[in-house]
Amino acid sequence: MRASTFVYPWDVVGDPDAADRIAGLGVQQVTLASAYHSTRALTPRHPGHRVVTARHAAVLYPPDEHRWAGRALRPYTQDWAGAEDAYGEAAAALRAAGLAVHSWVVLAHNSRLGDEHPRVSVRNAYGDRYPWAPCIAQPEVRAYLVTLAAEAAVRPGTGTEGTELESCGWYGLAHLHAHDKTGGVPLPGAAQYLMSLCFCPACEAGYAGLGADPDELRAAVRGALAPVWAGEWAPAPGSDEWADVEKLLGADLAGLTMAWRGPVARELQRAAVEAVREAAREAVREAAAPGFRVLLHADPHAHRCGANVGVDPGYVLGHADGLVLPGADLVAACVPHARAGTVLAANFPVVAGMGGSPGTLAADAARAAAAGATELRLYHAGLASAGDLAAVRAFLAGVR
């Protein structure tokens, strides 16, 4: 089974041994960040640094000024990845080590964008803005995300063979924020959904277009969440997450929210994939590049938000070449919608210190394969300890 590991450019740039070390794990491919959100990352093997602080979301290559001229929303550049075109330098080193390269593009997750342009952010039923979550219903946001996807995915001249689009859909409350202090009240999946519903002007107009009064819907959401804040509601063991949303909000209103949000997400996903394909076709015309694969990080529960965005598998697999899914359990739901050549990649965290389980990779991968997975993703070669990497190396040696 083809395996890829996630890598940041700063894991490779400035470390002459990094590419060969990653290839030595036994992976055939790397998924290399080209547009990424803010983070603080450990680099335990780099000869020049141990911690990289990406202060804000940025592209890890020089953006095309002509493409972005006159736009208020545009990608930010960086000065922490070791080179202006850190993606290009890292991709070259990794390809020289015999690895295929996919770009890793984070889309609707950008705190600096929301700080500088608060109008574009998701606004919850209480009026709170989520600066890390641009609202994909806003035409300005959608145009920005589609353009970013096309530019960051293909990277002509780097030999990039495919892309993996993360957060290509609705983002919401959940966010690995600096010094996050939102865990005091447990918020199960249904409550997360209600706290992620957007009431910006574009979404209010969308609800109104479906016959709902936005003010009444906002009040209904706050009322549905009241027992959660009071500690008087928790999901029953084994309950269905969407059924819980319907119980809290009412089936009619819950369905109305998805009647608005579902088409918005699908349109973004379609437009982003088409824009990437057009950029890839142009790269093929220029450099006779091989076929370019477009994958989405996804969750087959269409109401979910976040890095692995909720999708309708039947719809999205009519446009994209495949999905990257968290773990093994969600793969089976996508199999009936797969075509010949569709990629269903099961993504497993292998950093033990961040909750990963490199020691159980063999069993996890077998379970994923039995569910219908065609590939593996391993998160994350740059962050993992020496012991984590040894476990990955041993597993992949056994697979070979």
PEUR-V379049 format. One record per residue. RES is the residue in one small letter. PHI is phi in radians with two decimals (NA if undefined). OMEGA is omega in whole degrees, 0 to 359 (NA if undefined). NEAR is the number of other ideal C-beta (glycine too) atoms within 8 Angstrom. Layout:
res=(RES:RES)
phi=(PHI:PHI)
omega=(OMEGA:OMEGA)
near=(NEAR:NEAR)
This chain:
res=(m:r:a:s:t:f:v:y:p:w:d:v:v:g:d:p:d:a:a:d:r:i:a:g:l:g:v:q:q:v:t:l:a:s:a:y:h:s:t:r:a:l:t:p:r:h:p:g:h:r:v:v:t:a:r:h:a:a:v:l:y:p:p:d:e:h:r:w:a:g:r:a:l:r:p:y:t:q:d:w:a:g:a:e:d:a:y:g:e:a:a:a:a:l:r:a:a:g:l:a:v:h:s:w:v:v:l:a:h:n:s:r:l:g:d:e:h:p:r:v:s:v:r:n:a:y:g:d:r:y:p:w:a:p:c:i:a:q:p:e:v:r:a:y:l:v:t:l:a:a:e:a:a:v:r:p:g:t:g:t:e:g:t:e:l:e:s:c:g:w:y:g:l:a:h:l:h:a:h:d:k:t:g:g:v:p:l:p:g:a:a:q:y:l:m:s:l:c:f:c:p:a:c:e:a:g:y:a:g:l:g:a:d:p:d:e:l:r:a:a:v:r:g:a:l:a:p:v:w:a:g:e:w:a:p:a:p:g:s:d:e:w:a:d:v:e:k:l:l:g:a:d:l:a:g:l:t:m:a:w:r:g:p:v:a:r:e:l:q:r:a:a:v:e:a:v:r:e:a:a:r:e:a:v:r:e:a:a:a:p:g:f:r:v:l:l:h:a:d:p:h:a:h:r:c:g:a:n:v:g:v:d:p:g:y:v:l:g:h:a:d:g:l:v:l:p:g:a:d:l:v:a:a:c:v:p:h:a:r:a:g:t:v:l:a:a:n:f:p:v:v:a:g:m:g:g:s:p:g:t:l:a:a:d:a:a:r:a:a:a:a:g:a:t:e:l:r:l:y:h:a:g:l:a:s:a:g:d:l:a:a:v:r:a:f:l:a:g:v:r)
phi=(NA:-1.09:-2.20:-2.26:-2.09:-1.39:-2.55:-1.66:-0.99:-1.22:-1.26:-1.91:-1.11:1.55:-2.12:-1.15:-1.70:-1.10:-1.09:-1.16:-1.12:-1.18:-1.07:-1.20:-1.18:1.82:-1.34:-1.70:-2.59:-2.10:-1.88:-1.84:-1.11:-2.03:-2.43:-2.51:-1.49:-1.13:-2.87:-2.14:-2.15:-1.36:-2.19:-1.20:-2.11:-1.25:-1.26:-1.92:-2.81:-2.07:-2.36:-2.01:-1.91:-1.52:-1.23:-2.75:-1.07:-2.79:-1.58:-1.85:-2.73:-1.33:-1.19:-1.39:-1.09:-1.11:-1.10:-1.80:-1.02:1.41:-1.69:-1.26:-1.63:-2.66:-1.24:-1.60:-1.63:-2.32:-2.39:-2.07:-1.68:1.67:-2.89:-1.11:-1.83:-1.10:-1.06:-1.09:-1.15:-1.16:-1.05:-1.09:-1.14:-1.18:-1.16:-1.12:-1.49:1.62:-1.77:-1.28:-2.19:-1.89:-1.38:-2.10:-2.06:-1.61:-1.86:-1.46:-2.70:-2.82:-1.19:-1.16:-1.03:-1.22:-1.15:-1.48:-2.33:-1.05:-1.10:-1.56:-1.44:-1.04:-2.17:-1.39:-1.17:-1.68:1.60:-1.33:-1.61:-1.92:-1.08:-1.34:-2.14:-1.16:-1.39:-1.32:-1.40:-1.43:-0.95:-1.11:-1.17:-1.05:-1.11:-1.09:-1.16:-1.14:-1.16:-1.10:-1.02:-1.10:-1.28:-1.35:-1.34:-1.51:0.83:-0.91:1.50:-1.78:1.33:-1.12:-1.80:-3.09:-2.44:-2.24:-1.61:-1.72:0.91:-1.61:2.92:-1.29:-1.88:-2.56:-1.13:-1.06:-2.87:-1.33:-1.56:-1.00:0.91:-1.12:-2.34:-1.98:-1.65:-1.14:-1.99:-1.06:-2.12:-1.10:-0.96:-1.11:-1.20:-1.03:-1.09:-1.11:-1.31:-1.75:-1.11:-1.74:-2.24:-1.25:-0.98:-1.15:-1.28:-1.04:-1.13:-1.13:-1.10:-1.10:-1.13:-1.67:1.70:-1.71:-1.48:-1.00:-1.16:-1.18:-1.15:-1.04:-1.12:-1.15:-1.14:-1.09:-1.15:-1.15:-1.50:-0.95:-1.18:-1.17:-1.13:-1.42:1.27:-1.79:-2.42:-2.61:-1.16:-1.19:-0.95:1.36:-1.24:-1.40:-1.08:-1.20:-1.07:-1.17:-1.03:-1.11:-1.18:-1.28:-1.74:1.72:-1.08:-1.16:-1.21:-1.05:-1.10:-1.13:-1.08:-1.29:-1.12:-1.52:-1.28:-1.05:-1.08:-1.07:-1.13:-1.10:-1.16:-1.06:-1.09:-1.08:-1.13:-1.13:-1.09:-1.11:-1.15:-1.13:-1.07:-1.14:-1.09:-1.19:-1.09:-1.12:-1.12:-1.10:-1.10:-1.44:-2.33:0.94:-1.23:-1.25:-0.97:-1.95:-1.65:-2.06:-2.06:-2.09:-1.28:-2.64:-2.36:-1.26:-1.54:-1.09:-1.46:-1.36:-2.10:2.14:-1.08:-1.65:-1.25:-1.13:-2.34:-1.64:-1.00:-1.09:-1.35:-1.19:-1.34:-1.39:-2.12:-1.53:-1.47:2.95:-2.29:-1.87:-2.06:-1.24:1.35:-1.68:-1.22:-1.65:-1.16:-1.03:-1.16:-1.67:-1.01:-1.07:-1.78:-1.36:-1.85:-1.05:1.54:-1.10:-1.61:-2.12:-1.75:-1.59:-1.77:-2.10:-1.23:-2.10:-1.69:-1.04:-1.21:-1.98:1.63:-1.33:-2.38:-1.10:-1.23:-1.88:-1.01:-1.05:-1.19:-1.12:-1.16:-1.11:-1.14:-1.14:-1.10:-1.13:-1.37:2.09:-1.15:-1.86:-2.53:-2.12:-2.15:-2.14:-1.89:-2.85:-1.14:-1.33:-1.55:-1.26:-1.33:-1.06:-1.16:-1.04:-1.16:-1.10:-1.15:-1.11:-1.06:-1.14:-1.11:-1.19:-1.10:-1.18:-1.13:-1.05)
omega=(181:181:176:175:178:182:169:176:181:172:188:182:181:177:185:181:190:185:179:178:179:178:181:176:183:175:176:189:167:172:194:184:173:173:191:180:179:179:168:190:173:175:193:183:185:182:186:181:177:180:173:177:173:193:181:176:184:169:186:178:177:180:180:184:179:181:188:184:175:182:175:178:182:182:176:176:185:175:185:187:174:179:177:176:182:178:182:180:180:180:180:180:181:178:178:177:176:183:168:183:166:172:180:190:175:187:190:179:188:185:182:178:180:177:184:181:187:181:187:188:167:178:186:185:179:182:179:177:174:185:179:189:175:183:186:176:182:183:180:179:181:179:178:183:180:179:178:179:182:183:187:186:194:180:182:179:181:183:179:187:181:180:173:184:178:179:176:184:184:168:185:186:186:183:176:187:177:179:183:180:182:185:184:176:179:179:177:187:181:179:176:180:181:178:180:177:185:177:171:182:180:181:176:177:178:177:181:179:177:174:181:171:184:180:178:178:178:179:179:178:178:178:179:181:184:179:176:180:181:183:184:180:172:180:175:179:178:183:177:187:181:176:176:175:181:178:183:187:188:186:183:181:177:179:179:180:179:176:175:189:183:178:178:180:181:180:176:182:178:183:179:180:180:179:177:180:179:177:179:177:177:178:178:180:183:190:180:180:178:178:187:182:178:180:176:168:195:174:184:171:193:184:187:183:171:181:175:190:174:179:166:187:180:179:190:179:168:181:183:179:180:183:170:191:181:178:184:194:183:185:188:181:183:185:182:183:182:174:174:180:178:177:169:185:177:184:181:172:182:177:186:181:177:176:179:184:181:181:181:183:183:180:180:180:178:178:179:179:179:179:179:179:179:181:177:168:184:184:26:187:181:184:189:175:177:179:177:182:177:178:177:181:179:179:183:174:178:177:179:NA)
near=(9:8:14:16:17:14:16:14:16:16:13:15:13:9:11:3:7:12:12:8:9:16:11:7:12:10:14:7:13:15:13:15:14:14:13:12:10:9:7:7:12:6:12:8:8:12:4:6:8:6:8:11:8:15:5:9:14:11:14:12:12:6:11:7:6:5:8:11:6:3:8:5:10:8:11:10:9:10:4:9:13:10:9:6:8:15:16:12:13:14:14:10:12:16:11:7:10:5:13:9:14:16:17:13:14:13:13:14:13:12:12:10:13:16:8:6:10:9:5:12:14:14:11:13:11:5:7:6:9:14:10:11:15:15:14:14:13:11:6:9:14:13:9:12:15:12:12:13:16:13:13:14:16:14:13:9:6:10:9:13:12:11:17:13:16:12:13:14:13:14:17:14:11:7:10:3:8:5:4:8:5:7:6:4:7:5:9:10:9:13:11:13:14:14:12:15:13:11:12:13:5:10:14:10:8:11:14:10:7:9:5:10:7:11:6:8:14:10:8:11:12:10:7:11:13:8:9:12:7:7:6:5:7:5:9:5:4:3:8:5:13:10:8:13:13:11:7:14:12:9:6:6:11:12:9:13:12:10:9:14:12:10:8:12:15:12:9:14:17:9:10:15:13:9:12:16:10:9:12:13:8:10:12:10:5:6:7:3:10:4:4:15:11:14:16:16:14:13:12:11:9:10:11:11:15:10:8:11:19:13:16:8:13:7:10:14:14:5:9:11:9:14:16:12:16:6:10:10:6:12:14:8:8:15:10:6:8:9:5:3:5:11:11:15:15:16:13:15:10:16:14:12:6:7:7:13:11:14:6:7:14:8:7:13:15:8:9:14:9:6:12:11:15:10:13:14:14:15:12:13:15:11:10:12:9:7:8:13:11:8:12:17:11:8:12:12:8:7:9:5)
